[in-house]
Amino acid sequence: MASLAIPPSVTDPCARAVARGICRLFARNDIWCLSEMPLRSGRRADLMGVDPRGHVVIVEIKVSRADLLGDTKWPEYLDHCDRFYWGLAPALDRACLETEAFLPASCGVIVADGYDAEILCPAPLQPLAAARRKAEVERIARAALRRGILAADPDCLSS
């Protein structure tokens, strides 16, 4: 089942560990997510999931300061979720997230390692329009189903 949550395409060991810790935290809180989820905008969310109330959650994982400061695409993710989190490695300095460039009032912060995660700052609920949320949840569900079938039968599309 781990292959469904964190695909082999996430090659950086630290990023895989952060994703694993966040997936464990989310699972305990009945939030189920997929990694490397393509968005309709053409971007890709590191983790995207659905909470028990049907709200869409996106987590952007950062494991280095350069990666964090160099990311200019992340505000586009806000159009695809009800809650947005930064998922950070424990050693990463989080001070820059408090600057206005990172919209601290719009983003939550999770720190994670390969075993667990902790929400340092909860993400505020910024509700999507109902039609947009429905479309995003359907896309997540279809992607999860497709990944599940392909994991069970990698050759199902070639017959």
Backbone torsions as a table, in degrees:
resi	resn	phi	psi	omega
1	MET	NA	-27.1	-179.9
2	ALA	-59.0	-30.0	-179.6
3	SER	-65.6	-26.3	177.6
4	LEU	-73.7	-33.2	-176.9
5	ALA	-83.9	-45.5	-175.6
6	ILE	-128.1	97.3	-175.0
7	PRO	-71.6	159.3	179.4
8	PRO	-60.6	-16.7	-179.6
9	SER	-67.1	-18.3	173.6
10	VAL	-83.4	95.5	-171.4
11	THR	-89.8	-25.3	-179.2
12	ASP	-68.6	120.4	-177.0
13	PRO	-60.2	-36.0	180.0
14	CYS	-68.5	-42.9	178.3
15	ALA	-64.1	-39.4	176.8
16	ARG	-62.2	-41.0	-179.9
17	ALA	-64.9	-44.3	178.8
18	VAL	-61.7	-45.5	179.1
19	ALA	-60.6	-42.2	-179.6
20	ARG	-62.8	-46.0	178.8
21	GLY	-61.7	-41.5	179.5
22	ILE	-67.4	-41.6	178.2
23	CYS	-60.6	-38.1	177.5
24	ARG	-65.6	-46.1	177.2
25	LEU	-59.2	-47.7	-179.2
26	PHE	-62.7	-41.8	-179.1
27	ALA	-59.8	-40.6	177.9
28	ARG	-64.9	-21.7	-179.0
29	ASN	-107.7	17.7	176.5
30	ASP	59.5	36.6	172.4
31	ILE	-112.3	121.0	-175.5
32	TRP	-112.6	130.8	-172.3
33	CYS	-135.5	164.4	173.6
34	LEU	-120.1	149.6	174.8
35	SER	-98.7	161.5	177.0
36	GLU	53.5	48.1	-176.5
37	MET	-88.6	116.0	178.1
38	PRO	-66.6	140.6	177.5
39	LEU	-103.6	159.6	179.7
40	ARG	-65.3	-20.1	179.1
41	SER	-76.0	-7.6	-176.8
42	GLY	97.5	-10.1	176.7
43	ARG	-82.4	177.5	-179.9
44	ARG	-136.2	124.9	177.9
45	ALA	-85.5	135.7	178.1
46	ASP	-61.3	-47.7	173.3
47	LEU	-135.7	136.6	177.4
48	MET	-141.4	131.0	-177.0
49	GLY	-150.9	-174.2	-177.2
50	VAL	-129.9	131.9	179.0
51	ASP	-89.2	177.1	-176.4
52	PRO	-61.9	-20.2	179.7
53	ARG	-94.8	2.9	179.7
54	GLY	87.3	9.0	177.2
55	HIS	-78.6	142.6	-179.5
56	VAL	-90.2	131.5	-178.1
57	VAL	-119.8	133.2	173.4
58	ILE	-121.0	138.7	175.0
59	VAL	-123.0	126.5	173.7
60	GLU	-101.6	118.0	-175.7
61	ILE	-91.7	132.6	177.2
62	LYS	-132.4	132.9	-178.6
63	VAL	-120.9	-3.8	176.6
64	SER	-140.0	153.2	178.9
65	ARG	-62.0	-41.1	-179.8
66	ALA	-62.1	-42.3	178.5
67	ASP	-63.3	-42.8	180.0
68	LEU	-64.8	-49.6	-177.1
69	LEU	-71.8	-25.7	-178.2
70	GLY	-86.6	-6.2	-177.3
71	ASP	-83.4	112.9	178.4
72	THR	-108.9	-5.7	-175.5
73	LYS	-87.9	-16.5	-171.1
74	TRP	-57.6	-32.2	-179.9
75	PRO	-60.1	-24.4	178.2
76	GLU	-65.1	-24.4	180.0
77	TYR	-67.4	-26.7	-176.8
78	LEU	-61.6	-24.2	178.4
79	ASP	-76.7	-5.5	-175.0
80	HIS	-118.8	8.5	-176.4
81	CYS	-149.0	160.2	174.7
82	ASP	-89.6	-25.7	178.1
83	ARG	-139.5	138.1	179.3
84	PHE	-124.8	132.6	178.4
85	TYR	-124.3	147.7	162.4
86	TRP	-90.6	129.9	175.0
87	GLY	-107.4	113.8	-169.9
88	LEU	-119.6	148.7	171.4
89	ALA	-70.5	149.4	-176.4
90	PRO	-58.4	-34.0	-175.8
91	ALA	-80.4	-9.2	-175.7
92	LEU	-75.6	129.6	177.7
93	ASP	-68.2	123.4	-175.4
94	ARG	-96.6	1.6	-174.3
95	ALA	-59.3	-37.0	-177.2
96	CYS	-65.5	-22.6	179.3
97	LEU	-68.1	-15.4	-179.7
98	GLU	-85.0	-5.6	178.0
99	THR	-79.0	157.0	-177.0
100	GLU	-62.1	-25.8	179.5
101	ALA	-60.4	-26.7	-178.8
102	PHE	-100.1	13.5	175.7
103	LEU	43.0	61.6	-175.0
104	PRO	-58.7	-24.4	178.4
105	ALA	-75.7	-12.1	-178.0
106	SER	-107.7	-7.8	-170.8
107	CYS	-127.8	145.1	171.9
108	GLY	-100.4	170.1	-179.4
109	VAL	-132.6	128.7	175.1
110	ILE	-121.6	133.5	173.6
111	VAL	-110.1	132.5	-174.5
112	ALA	-145.0	152.1	168.2
113	ASP	-124.8	-167.1	-175.5
114	GLY	-72.1	-5.6	-175.2
115	TYR	-113.9	-29.3	-176.2
116	ASP	-163.9	178.5	179.5
117	ALA	-149.4	160.4	177.3
118	GLU	-137.9	134.9	174.6
119	ILE	-83.0	112.4	178.6
120	LEU	-83.6	-32.7	179.8
121	CYS	-141.8	114.1	179.9
122	PRO	-63.5	143.3	176.8
123	ALA	-78.3	132.8	177.5
124	PRO	-70.6	148.7	175.8
125	LEU	-76.9	121.0	175.2
126	GLN	-124.9	86.8	-167.0
127	PRO	-59.1	133.5	170.9
128	LEU	-73.9	159.5	169.9
129	ALA	-62.8	146.2	-175.0
130	ALA	-55.5	-42.1	-179.5
131	ALA	-65.8	-39.0	178.5
132	ARG	-66.5	-43.7	178.9
133	ARG	-60.7	-45.1	180.0
134	LYS	-59.1	-44.5	180.0
135	ALA	-64.0	-41.3	-179.7
136	GLU	-67.5	-42.4	179.5
137	VAL	-64.3	-40.4	177.8
138	GLU	-63.6	-40.0	178.5
139	ARG	-64.1	-42.1	178.0
140	ILE	-62.9	-45.1	-179.3
141	ALA	-61.6	-45.4	-179.7
142	ARG	-64.8	-39.3	178.4
143	ALA	-65.0	-41.4	179.4
144	ALA	-64.2	-44.0	178.8
145	LEU	-63.1	-44.5	178.8
146	ARG	-60.7	-45.7	179.5
147	ARG	-63.5	-38.6	179.1
148	GLY	-63.9	-45.5	179.3
149	ILE	-64.4	-44.9	-179.2
150	LEU	-66.9	-31.0	176.3
151	ALA	-69.3	-37.8	-180.0
152	ALA	-77.2	-32.1	-176.7
153	ASP	-145.0	84.1	-176.9
154	PRO	-60.3	-20.5	-177.5
155	ASP	-96.6	8.1	-173.0
156	CYS	-63.0	-26.6	-178.9
157	LEU	-85.0	-13.6	-176.5
158	SER	-92.4	-2.3	-179.0
159	SER	-96.4	NA	NA
